[in-house]
Amino acid sequence: MLTIVLIDDDPISTFVTEKLIAKNVKEPCKFFKYQSARKALNEIYDIKPNYLFLDLNMPEMTGWDFLDNFDSAKNEAEIYILSSSVDERDISKASKYQVVKDYLSKPLIKKYIQSIFH
């Protein structure tokens, strides 16, 4: 079973992402959804997800803060930034994080899902 963590302060975006993945991925998936990056960071090492989808613009703790505090040695999740920002500076900054596999714009589309879960 695939374990997938969705971190986004927008529950509608999370709902859409979960439904799209569940519909287009052949393997069974277990989802953990967080509206708080801080709470996700506290629980991530126990969950040990295969995939993690991270929004950038959130209150309290941003996606960047999450990445700065994330210990990749304790977790081998493939991390994808899923953001509504198309700012080149964000895309460039994301590429500097070794743990980030790709920067995807919202909403997640079927083509992205197929390339991630090939």
N, CA, C and O atoms as CSV, one atom per row, in Angstrom:
chain,resi,resn,atom,element,x,y,z
A,1,MET,N,N,0.833,-1.189,0.000
A,1,MET,CA,C,0.000,0.000,0.000
A,1,MET,C,C,0.874,1.249,0.000
A,1,MET,O,O,1.865,1.324,0.727
A,2,LEU,N,N,0.502,2.222,-0.816
A,2,LEU,CA,C,1.217,3.490,-0.861
A,2,LEU,C,C,0.717,4.393,0.257
A,2,LEU,O,O,-0.486,4.490,0.501
A,3,THR,N,N,1.638,5.043,0.923
A,3,THR,CA,C,1.281,6.007,1.956
A,3,THR,C,C,1.598,7.394,1.415
A,3,THR,O,O,2.724,7.675,1.004
A,4,ILE,N,N,0.588,8.253,1.421
A,4,ILE,CA,C,0.708,9.582,0.826
A,4,ILE,C,C,0.302,10.640,1.838
A,4,ILE,O,O,-0.766,10.554,2.445
A,5,VAL,N,N,1.159,11.640,2.016
A,5,VAL,CA,C,0.859,12.756,2.908
A,5,VAL,C,C,0.567,13.988,2.058
A,5,VAL,O,O,1.324,14.326,1.148
A,6,LEU,N,N,-0.547,14.651,2.374
A,6,LEU,CA,C,-0.939,15.895,1.705
A,6,LEU,C,C,-0.901,17.005,2.747
A,6,LEU,O,O,-1.596,16.940,3.762
A,7,ILE,N,N,-0.083,18.027,2.488
A,7,ILE,CA,C,0.020,19.154,3.417
A,7,ILE,C,C,-0.420,20.418,2.689
A,7,ILE,O,O,0.272,20.921,1.804
A,8,ASP,N,N,-1.585,20.915,3.084
A,8,ASP,CA,C,-2.162,22.086,2.414
A,8,ASP,C,C,-3.215,22.672,3.337
A,8,ASP,O,O,-4.032,21.934,3.889
A,9,ASP,N,N,-3.209,23.988,3.513
A,9,ASP,CA,C,-4.193,24.609,4.399
A,9,ASP,C,C,-5.557,24.774,3.738
A,9,ASP,O,O,-6.501,25.240,4.375
A,10,ASP,N,N,-5.667,24.398,2.469
A,10,ASP,CA,C,-6.933,24.490,1.746
A,10,ASP,C,C,-7.562,23.098,1.629
A,10,ASP,O,O,-7.105,22.280,0.831
A,11,PRO,N,N,-8.617,22.822,2.426
A,11,PRO,CA,C,-9.207,21.481,2.417
A,11,PRO,C,C,-9.801,21.082,1.060
A,11,PRO,O,O,-9.845,19.895,0.738
A,12,ILE,N,N,-10.247,22.034,0.279
A,12,ILE,CA,C,-10.813,21.720,-1.045
A,12,ILE,C,C,-9.708,21.229,-1.975
A,12,ILE,O,O,-9.887,20.249,-2.698
A,13,SER,N,N,-8.584,21.904,-1.954
A,13,SER,CA,C,-7.439,21.484,-2.762
A,13,SER,C,C,-6.986,20.078,-2.363
A,13,SER,O,O,-6.693,19.245,-3.221
A,14,THR,N,N,-6.933,19.826,-1.061
A,14,THR,CA,C,-6.536,18.511,-0.556
A,14,THR,C,C,-7.521,17.438,-1.011
A,14,THR,O,O,-7.117,16.351,-1.422
A,15,PHE,N,N,-8.804,17.746,-0.936
A,15,PHE,CA,C,-9.851,16.807,-1.341
A,15,PHE,C,C,-9.692,16.450,-2.825
A,15,PHE,O,O,-9.735,15.276,-3.194
A,16,VAL,N,N,-9.509,17.460,-3.662
A,16,VAL,CA,C,-9.355,17.247,-5.109
A,16,VAL,C,C,-8.109,16.410,-5.397
A,16,VAL,O,O,-8.157,15.482,-6.204
A,17,THR,N,N,-6.997,16.734,-4.740
A,17,THR,CA,C,-5.749,15.993,-4.939
A,17,THR,C,C,-5.923,14.530,-4.542
A,17,THR,O,O,-5.506,13.631,-5.273
A,18,GLU,N,N,-6.537,14.294,-3.388
A,18,GLU,CA,C,-6.743,12.923,-2.915
A,18,GLU,C,C,-7.602,12.131,-3.900
A,18,GLU,O,O,-7.266,10.997,-4.243
A,19,LYS,N,N,-8.701,12.719,-4.351
A,19,LYS,CA,C,-9.608,12.010,-5.273
A,19,LYS,C,C,-8.913,11.692,-6.596
A,19,LYS,O,O,-9.069,10.593,-7.130
A,20,LEU,N,N,-8.155,12.636,-7.120
A,20,LEU,CA,C,-7.446,12.427,-8.383
A,20,LEU,C,C,-6.418,11.306,-8.274
A,20,LEU,O,O,-6.315,10.458,-9.161
A,21,ILE,N,N,-5.666,11.308,-7.190
A,21,ILE,CA,C,-4.652,10.262,-6.998
A,21,ILE,C,C,-5.341,8.905,-6.841
A,21,ILE,O,O,-4.965,7.935,-7.499
A,22,ALA,N,N,-6.344,8.840,-5.971
A,22,ALA,CA,C,-7.035,7.576,-5.714
A,22,ALA,C,C,-7.644,7.001,-6.994
A,22,ALA,O,O,-7.656,5.787,-7.195
A,23,LYS,N,N,-8.142,7.877,-7.843
A,23,LYS,CA,C,-8.800,7.435,-9.084
A,23,LYS,C,C,-7.788,6.981,-10.141
A,23,LYS,O,O,-8.098,6.116,-10.960
A,24,ASN,N,N,-6.595,7.551,-10.128
A,24,ASN,CA,C,-5.640,7.318,-11.216
A,24,ASN,C,C,-4.428,6.467,-10.850
A,24,ASN,O,O,-3.578,6.213,-11.703
A,25,VAL,N,N,-4.335,6.027,-9.613
A,25,VAL,CA,C,-3.226,5.172,-9.188
A,25,VAL,C,C,-3.778,3.778,-8.954
A,25,VAL,O,O,-4.773,3.602,-8.251
A,26,LYS,N,N,-3.124,2.788,-9.549
A,26,LYS,CA,C,-3.642,1.425,-9.476
A,26,LYS,C,C,-3.475,0.781,-8.098
A,26,LYS,O,O,-4.297,-0.036,-7.683
A,27,GLU,N,N,-2.414,1.152,-7.401
A,27,GLU,CA,C,-2.179,0.582,-6.068
A,27,GLU,C,C,-3.101,1.220,-5.038
A,27,GLU,O,O,-3.494,2.376,-5.188
A,28,PRO,N,N,-3.451,0.468,-3.984
A,28,PRO,CA,C,-4.235,1.081,-2.905
A,28,PRO,C,C,-3.402,2.145,-2.189
A,28,PRO,O,O,-2.196,1.984,-2.006
A,29,CYS,N,N,-4.054,3.220,-1.793
A,29,CYS,CA,C,-3.358,4.344,-1.158
A,29,CYS,C,C,-3.981,4.654,0.195
A,29,CYS,O,O,-5.196,4.574,0.378
A,30,LYS,N,N,-3.113,5.010,1.136
A,30,LYS,CA,C,-3.568,5.500,2.433
A,30,LYS,C,C,-3.125,6.953,2.515
A,30,LYS,O,O,-1.948,7.264,2.333
A,31,PHE,N,N,-4.076,7.841,2.792
A,31,PHE,CA,C,-3.790,9.269,2.816
A,31,PHE,C,C,-3.753,9.812,4.236
A,31,PHE,O,O,-4.571,9.449,5.081
A,32,PHE,N,N,-2.790,10.688,4.478
A,32,PHE,CA,C,-2.727,11.462,5.712
A,32,PHE,C,C,-2.793,12.920,5.274
A,32,PHE,O,O,-1.964,13.376,4.487
A,33,LYS,N,N,-3.783,13.648,5.788
A,33,LYS,CA,C,-3.983,15.028,5.349
A,33,LYS,C,C,-3.754,15.994,6.505
A,33,LYS,O,O,-4.258,15.805,7.612
A,34,TYR,N,N,-2.987,17.022,6.217
A,34,TYR,CA,C,-2.660,18.023,7.234
A,34,TYR,C,C,-2.927,19.419,6.696
A,34,TYR,O,O,-2.565,19.750,5.567
A,35,GLN,N,N,-3.576,20.240,7.540
A,35,GLN,CA,C,-3.714,21.655,7.205
A,35,GLN,C,C,-2.592,22.455,7.854
A,35,GLN,O,O,-2.404,23.632,7.547
A,36,SER,N,N,-1.843,21.812,8.756
A,36,SER,CA,C,-0.728,22.454,9.454
A,36,SER,C,C,0.574,21.737,9.116
A,36,SER,O,O,0.718,20.542,9.375
A,37,ALA,N,N,1.520,22.470,8.539
A,37,ALA,CA,C,2.829,21.887,8.210
A,37,ALA,C,C,3.567,21.504,9.491
A,37,ALA,O,O,4.302,20.517,9.513
A,38,ARG,N,N,3.374,22.276,10.551
A,38,ARG,CA,C,4.042,21.992,11.824
A,38,ARG,C,C,3.572,20.646,12.387
A,38,ARG,O,O,4.388,19.841,12.836
A,39,LYS,N,N,2.269,20.406,12.363
A,39,LYS,CA,C,1.731,19.135,12.865
A,39,LYS,C,C,2.236,17.977,11.996
A,39,LYS,O,O,2.598,16.919,12.510
A,40,ALA,N,N,2.255,18.189,10.682
A,40,ALA,CA,C,2.746,17.149,9.770
A,40,ALA,C,C,4.201,16.822,10.076
A,40,ALA,O,O,4.579,15.651,10.104
A,41,LEU,N,N,5.012,17.834,10.303
A,41,LEU,CA,C,6.431,17.635,10.586
A,41,LEU,C,C,6.623,16.813,11.867
A,41,LEU,O,O,7.543,16.000,11.953
A,42,ASN,N,N,5.759,17.027,12.853
A,42,ASN,CA,C,5.846,16.282,14.113
A,42,ASN,C,C,5.498,14.808,13.937
A,42,ASN,O,O,5.982,13.968,14.696
A,43,GLU,N,N,4.662,14.479,12.944
A,43,GLU,CA,C,4.185,13.106,12.791
A,43,GLU,C,C,4.782,12.364,11.590
A,43,GLU,O,O,4.592,11.155,11.449
A,44,ILE,N,N,5.489,13.073,10.741
A,44,ILE,CA,C,5.938,12.527,9.451
A,44,ILE,C,C,6.865,11.312,9.602
A,44,ILE,O,O,6.804,10.380,8.800
A,45,TYR,N,N,7.706,11.325,10.611
A,45,TYR,CA,C,8.689,10.245,10.756
A,45,TYR,C,C,8.042,8.943,11.229
A,45,TYR,O,O,8.584,7.861,11.002
A,46,ASP,N,N,6.888,9.044,11.882
A,46,ASP,CA,C,6.141,7.837,12.281
A,46,ASP,C,C,5.330,7.288,11.112
A,46,ASP,O,O,5.128,6.078,11.001
A,47,ILE,N,N,4.870,8.174,10.248
A,47,ILE,CA,C,4.040,7.759,9.107
A,47,ILE,C,C,4.885,7.085,8.018
A,47,ILE,O,O,4.450,6.119,7.392
A,48,LYS,N,N,6.092,7.605,7.804
A,48,LYS,CA,C,7.001,7.097,6.760
A,48,LYS,C,C,6.311,7.016,5.386
A,48,LYS,O,O,6.179,5.931,4.821
A,49,PRO,N,N,5.876,8.162,4.857
A,49,PRO,CA,C,5.155,8.145,3.576
A,49,PRO,C,C,6.066,7.824,2.394
A,49,PRO,O,O,7.275,8.051,2.439
A,50,ASN,N,N,5.449,7.288,1.330
A,50,ASN,CA,C,6.155,7.093,0.067
A,50,ASN,C,C,6.212,8.411,-0.701
A,50,ASN,O,O,7.200,8.729,-1.362
A,51,TYR,N,N,5.115,9.170,-0.592
A,51,TYR,CA,C,4.987,10.433,-1.328
A,51,TYR,C,C,4.452,11.510,-0.396
A,51,TYR,O,O,3.660,11.250,0.509
A,52,LEU,N,N,4.916,12.731,-0.653
A,52,LEU,CA,C,4.464,13.866,0.138
A,52,LEU,C,C,4.207,15.027,-0.820
A,52,LEU,O,O,5.080,15.400,-1.603
A,53,PHE,N,N,3.021,15.584,-0.752
A,53,PHE,CA,C,2.661,16.746,-1.570
A,53,PHE,C,C,2.530,17.938,-0.632
A,53,PHE,O,O,1.778,17.898,0.341
A,54,LEU,N,N,3.272,18.999,-0.938
A,54,LEU,CA,C,3.441,20.122,-0.022
A,54,LEU,C,C,3.051,21.446,-0.671
A,54,LEU,O,O,3.567,21.813,-1.727
A,55,ASP,N,N,2.132,22.153,-0.018
A,55,ASP,CA,C,1.794,23.514,-0.436
A,55,ASP,C,C,2.856,24.447,0.155
A,55,ASP,O,O,3.476,24.123,1.168
A,56,LEU,N,N,3.060,25.595,-0.474
A,56,LEU,CA,C,4.071,26.531,0.031
A,56,LEU,C,C,3.485,27.603,0.938
A,56,LEU,O,O,4.022,27.871,2.012
A,57,ASN,N,N,2.385,28.218,0.509
A,57,ASN,CA,C,1.838,29.362,1.227
A,57,ASN,C,C,0.791,28.925,2.242
A,57,ASN,O,O,-0.378,28.712,1.922
A,58,MET,N,N,1.262,28.803,3.486
A,58,MET,CA,C,0.376,28.410,4.584
A,58,MET,C,C,0.687,29.279,5.791
A,58,MET,O,O,1.811,29.750,5.959
A,59,PRO,N,N,-0.332,29.488,6.639
A,59,PRO,CA,C,-0.069,30.282,7.856
A,59,PRO,C,C,0.768,29.472,8.849
A,59,PRO,O,O,0.881,28.252,8.723
A,60,GLU,N,N,1.332,30.132,9.800
A,60,GLU,CA,C,2.102,29.532,10.900
A,60,GLU,C,C,3.428,28.957,10.416
A,60,GLU,O,O,4.486,29.438,10.822
A,61,MET,N,N,3.398,27.948,9.564
A,61,MET,CA,C,4.626,27.355,9.039
A,61,MET,C,C,4.437,27.141,7.530
A,61,MET,O,O,3.529,26.426,7.106
A,62,THR,N,N,5.303,27.765,6.732
A,62,THR,CA,C,5.175,27.634,5.280
A,62,THR,C,C,5.794,26.322,4.793
A,62,THR,O,O,6.455,25.612,5.552
A,63,GLY,N,N,5.571,26.020,3.532
A,63,GLY,CA,C,6.211,24.854,2.930
A,63,GLY,C,C,7.723,24.970,2.964
A,63,GLY,O,O,8.418,23.968,3.134
A,64,TRP,N,N,8.243,26.184,2.805
A,64,TRP,CA,C,9.704,26.383,2.869
A,64,TRP,C,C,10.218,26.051,4.269
A,64,TRP,O,O,11.247,25.392,4.421
A,65,ASP,N,N,9.480,26.519,5.304
A,65,ASP,CA,C,9.871,26.221,6.690
A,65,ASP,C,C,9.872,24.712,6.921
A,65,ASP,O,O,10.767,24.170,7.570
A,66,PHE,N,N,8.859,24.048,6.382
A,66,PHE,CA,C,8.764,22.592,6.513
A,66,PHE,C,C,10.013,21.941,5.906
A,66,PHE,O,O,10.631,21.081,6.533
A,67,LEU,N,N,10.379,22.351,4.694
A,67,LEU,CA,C,11.548,21.773,4.022
A,67,LEU,C,C,12.837,22.056,4.792
A,67,LEU,O,O,13.724,21.205,4.862
A,68,ASP,N,N,12.935,23.249,5.364
A,68,ASP,CA,C,14.138,23.605,6.133
A,68,ASP,C,C,14.281,22.754,7.388
A,68,ASP,O,O,15.395,22.532,7.863
A,69,ASN,N,N,13.166,22.277,7.927
A,69,ASN,CA,C,13.191,21.496,9.166
A,69,ASN,C,C,13.060,19.994,8.936
A,69,ASN,O,O,13.187,19.211,9.878
A,70,PHE,N,N,12.810,19.591,7.709
A,70,PHE,CA,C,12.607,18.184,7.382
A,70,PHE,C,C,13.945,17.457,7.334
A,70,PHE,O,O,14.888,17.931,6.701
A,71,ASP,N,N,14.031,16.314,7.999
A,71,ASP,CA,C,15.259,15.527,8.021
A,71,ASP,C,C,15.124,14.355,7.047
A,71,ASP,O,O,14.508,13.340,7.372
A,72,SER,N,N,15.693,14.499,5.869
A,72,SER,CA,C,15.553,13.465,4.828
A,72,SER,C,C,16.263,12.171,5.204
A,72,SER,O,O,15.977,11.120,4.631
A,73,ALA,N,N,17.180,12.234,6.156
A,73,ALA,CA,C,17.864,11.012,6.595
A,73,ALA,C,C,16.901,10.088,7.346
A,73,ALA,O,O,17.115,8.877,7.408
A,74,LYS,N,N,15.836,10.673,7.916
A,74,LYS,CA,C,14.860,9.886,8.678
A,74,LYS,C,C,13.665,9.469,7.832
A,74,LYS,O,O,12.808,8.718,8.298
A,75,ASN,N,N,13.602,9.948,6.598
A,75,ASN,CA,C,12.419,9.681,5.785
A,75,ASN,C,C,12.787,9.731,4.309
A,75,ASN,O,O,13.469,10.656,3.867
A,76,GLU,N,N,12.341,8.747,3.552
A,76,GLU,CA,C,12.712,8.674,2.142
A,76,GLU,C,C,11.564,9.029,1.205
A,76,GLU,O,O,11.546,8.599,0.051
A,77,ALA,N,N,10.612,9.807,1.692
A,77,ALA,CA,C,9.460,10.184,0.867
A,77,ALA,C,C,9.904,10.976,-0.362
A,77,ALA,O,O,10.847,11.766,-0.300
A,78,GLU,N,N,9.217,10.754,-1.467
A,78,GLU,CA,C,9.388,11.619,-2.634
A,78,GLU,C,C,8.529,12.843,-2.377
A,78,GLU,O,O,7.315,12.732,-2.205
A,79,ILE,N,N,9.160,14.015,-2.351
A,79,ILE,CA,C,8.433,15.248,-2.034
A,79,ILE,C,C,8.174,16.037,-3.316
A,79,ILE,O,O,9.073,16.287,-4.119
A,80,TYR,N,N,6.914,16.413,-3.471
A,80,TYR,CA,C,6.488,17.245,-4.602
A,80,TYR,C,C,5.847,18.499,-4.041
A,80,TYR,O,O,4.949,18.432,-3.201
A,81,ILE,N,N,6.317,19.647,-4.516
A,81,ILE,CA,C,5.661,20.895,-4.143
A,81,ILE,C,C,4.462,21.056,-5.063
A,81,ILE,O,O,4.574,20.945,-6.283
A,82,LEU,N,N,3.324,21.316,-4.458
A,82,LEU,CA,C,2.083,21.510,-5.202
A,82,LEU,C,C,1.577,22.890,-4.817
A,82,LEU,O,O,0.995,23.074,-3.747
A,83,SER,N,N,1.803,23.857,-5.699
A,83,SER,CA,C,1.532,25.245,-5.342
A,83,SER,C,C,0.756,25.967,-6.430
A,83,SER,O,O,0.828,25.619,-7.609
A,84,SER,N,N,0.015,26.978,-6.008
A,84,SER,CA,C,-0.683,27.810,-6.993
A,84,SER,C,C,0.242,28.918,-7.498
A,84,SER,O,O,-0.112,29.647,-8.424
A,85,SER,N,N,1.421,29.046,-6.895
A,85,SER,CA,C,2.387,30.059,-7.327
A,85,SER,C,C,3.116,29.596,-8.587
A,85,SER,O,O,3.608,28.470,-8.655
A,86,VAL,N,N,3.177,30.476,-9.574
A,86,VAL,CA,C,3.962,30.180,-10.773
A,86,VAL,C,C,5.155,31.140,-10.852
A,86,VAL,O,O,5.712,31.380,-11.923
A,87,ASP,N,N,5.524,31.676,-9.701
A,87,ASP,CA,C,6.647,32.600,-9.596
A,87,ASP,C,C,7.949,31.845,-9.863
A,87,ASP,O,O,8.246,30.846,-9.208
A,88,GLU,N,N,8.709,32.331,-10.821
A,88,GLU,CA,C,9.984,31.685,-11.190
A,88,GLU,C,C,10.934,31.572,-9.998
A,88,GLU,O,O,11.706,30.618,-9.909
A,89,ARG,N,N,10.882,32.551,-9.072
A,89,ARG,CA,C,11.760,32.504,-7.896
A,89,ARG,C,C,11.422,31.305,-7.019
A,89,ARG,O,O,12.317,30.663,-6.468
A,90,ASP,N,N,10.124,30.999,-6.888
A,90,ASP,CA,C,9.715,29.827,-6.102
A,90,ASP,C,C,10.192,28.544,-6.774
A,90,ASP,O,O,10.710,27.643,-6.113
A,91,ILE,N,N,10.017,28.468,-8.081
A,91,ILE,CA,C,10.415,27.276,-8.834
A,91,ILE,C,C,11.927,27.078,-8.724
A,91,ILE,O,O,12.405,25.959,-8.535
A,92,SER,N,N,12.669,28.173,-8.843
A,92,SER,CA,C,14.126,28.116,-8.733
A,92,SER,C,C,14.559,27.714,-7.316
A,92,SER,O,O,15.464,26.898,-7.145
A,93,LYS,N,N,13.905,28.294,-6.308
A,93,LYS,CA,C,14.232,27.980,-4.913
A,93,LYS,C,C,13.960,26.498,-4.642
A,93,LYS,O,O,14.748,25.840,-3.962
A,94,ALA,N,N,12.859,25.973,-5.164
A,94,ALA,CA,C,12.490,24.566,-4.950
A,94,ALA,C,C,13.570,23.634,-5.488
A,94,ALA,O,O,13.846,22.589,-4.899
A,95,SER,N,N,14.173,24.013,-6.600
A,95,SER,CA,C,15.186,23.153,-7.220
A,95,SER,C,C,16.459,23.051,-6.371
A,95,SER,O,O,17.275,22.155,-6.586
A,96,LYS,N,N,16.628,23.959,-5.414
A,96,LYS,CA,C,17.804,23.934,-4.547
A,96,LYS,C,C,17.668,22.906,-3.414
A,96,LYS,O,O,18.647,22.574,-2.747
A,97,TYR,N,N,16.459,22.416,-3.210
A,97,TYR,CA,C,16.239,21.390,-2.179
A,97,TYR,C,C,16.389,20.023,-2.818
A,97,TYR,O,O,15.626,19.667,-3.716
A,98,GLN,N,N,17.364,19.257,-2.362
A,98,GLN,CA,C,17.603,17.930,-2.935
A,98,GLN,C,C,16.425,16.990,-2.736
A,98,GLN,O,O,16.185,16.112,-3.564
A,99,VAL,N,N,15.688,17.166,-1.646
A,99,VAL,CA,C,14.564,16.257,-1.353
A,99,VAL,C,C,13.355,16.506,-2.248
A,99,VAL,O,O,12.479,15.648,-2.354
A,100,VAL,N,N,13.296,17.668,-2.892
A,100,VAL,CA,C,12.132,17.994,-3.735
A,100,VAL,C,C,12.315,17.390,-5.129
A,100,VAL,O,O,13.250,17.728,-5.855
A,101,LYS,N,N,11.397,16.489,-5.479
A,101,LYS,CA,C,11.468,15.817,-6.779
A,101,LYS,C,C,11.013,16.729,-7.913
A,101,LYS,O,O,11.595,16.721,-8.997
A,102,ASP,N,N,9.959,17.522,-7.653
A,102,ASP,CA,C,9.415,18.367,-8.715
A,102,ASP,C,C,8.532,19.449,-8.117
A,102,ASP,O,O,8.067,19.352,-6.982
A,103,TYR,N,N,8.317,20.490,-8.926
A,103,TYR,CA,C,7.460,21.603,-8.555
A,103,TYR,C,C,6.264,21.548,-9.494
A,103,TYR,O,O,6.414,21.717,-10.704
A,104,LEU,N,N,5.092,21.316,-8.947
A,104,LEU,CA,C,3.883,21.176,-9.758
A,104,LEU,C,C,2.907,22.296,-9.419
A,104,LEU,O,O,2.799,22.715,-8.266
A,105,SER,N,N,2.197,22.775,-10.442
A,105,SER,CA,C,1.212,23.814,-10.166
A,105,SER,C,C,-0.157,23.189,-9.927
A,105,SER,O,O,-0.517,22.174,-10.523
A,106,LYS,N,N,-0.902,23.827,-9.039
A,106,LYS,CA,C,-2.256,23.370,-8.729
A,106,LYS,C,C,-3.173,23.728,-9.884
A,106,LYS,O,O,-2.905,24.706,-10.583
A,107,PRO,N,N,-4.218,22.996,-10.108
A,107,PRO,CA,C,-4.497,21.722,-9.443
A,107,PRO,C,C,-3.674,20.600,-10.063
A,107,PRO,O,O,-3.226,20.689,-11.206
A,108,LEU,N,N,-3.489,19.557,-9.291
A,108,LEU,CA,C,-2.795,18.371,-9.796
A,108,LEU,C,C,-3.591,17.819,-10.972
A,108,LEU,O,O,-4.817,17.733,-10.903
A,109,ILE,N,N,-2.915,17.448,-12.036
A,109,ILE,CA,C,-3.627,16.898,-13.191
A,109,ILE,C,C,-3.176,15.470,-13.457
A,109,ILE,O,O,-2.127,15.027,-12.988
A,110,LYS,N,N,-3.991,14.771,-14.216
A,110,LYS,CA,C,-3.770,13.352,-14.494
A,110,LYS,C,C,-2.370,13.079,-15.058
A,110,LYS,O,O,-1.733,12.089,-14.699
A,111,LYS,N,N,-1.901,13.959,-15.938
A,111,LYS,CA,C,-0.580,13.785,-16.554
A,111,LYS,C,C,0.525,13.760,-15.499
A,111,LYS,O,O,1.440,12.940,-15.574
A,112,TYR,N,N,0.440,14.667,-14.508
A,112,TYR,CA,C,1.420,14.684,-13.412
A,112,TYR,C,C,1.363,13.388,-12.636
A,112,TYR,O,O,2.395,12.794,-12.322
A,113,ILE,N,N,0.143,12.946,-12.325
A,113,ILE,CA,C,-0.037,11.721,-11.532
A,113,ILE,C,C,0.591,10.535,-12.239
A,113,ILE,O,O,1.260,9.713,-11.612
A,114,GLN,N,N,0.377,10.446,-13.540
A,114,GLN,CA,C,0.948,9.327,-14.297
A,114,GLN,C,C,2.464,9.360,-14.296
A,114,GLN,O,O,3.100,8.307,-14.254
A,115,SER,N,N,3.059,10.546,-14.341
A,115,SER,CA,C,4.531,10.616,-14.332
A,115,SER,C,C,5.099,10.333,-12.947
A,115,SER,O,O,6.208,9.808,-12.843
A,116,ILE,N,N,4.369,10.666,-11.876
A,116,ILE,CA,C,4.844,10.420,-10.517
A,116,ILE,C,C,4.695,8.950,-10.144
A,116,ILE,O,O,5.632,8.335,-9.634
A,117,PHE,N,N,3.526,8.394,-10.397
A,117,PHE,CA,C,3.221,7.021,-10.002
A,117,PHE,C,C,3.295,6.075,-11.193
A,117,PHE,O,O,2.361,5.309,-11.428
A,118,HIS,N,N,4.390,6.115,-11.947
A,118,HIS,CA,C,4.501,5.315,-13.172
A,118,HIS,C,C,4.520,3.842,-12.887
A,118,HIS,O,O,4.609,3.035,-13.813
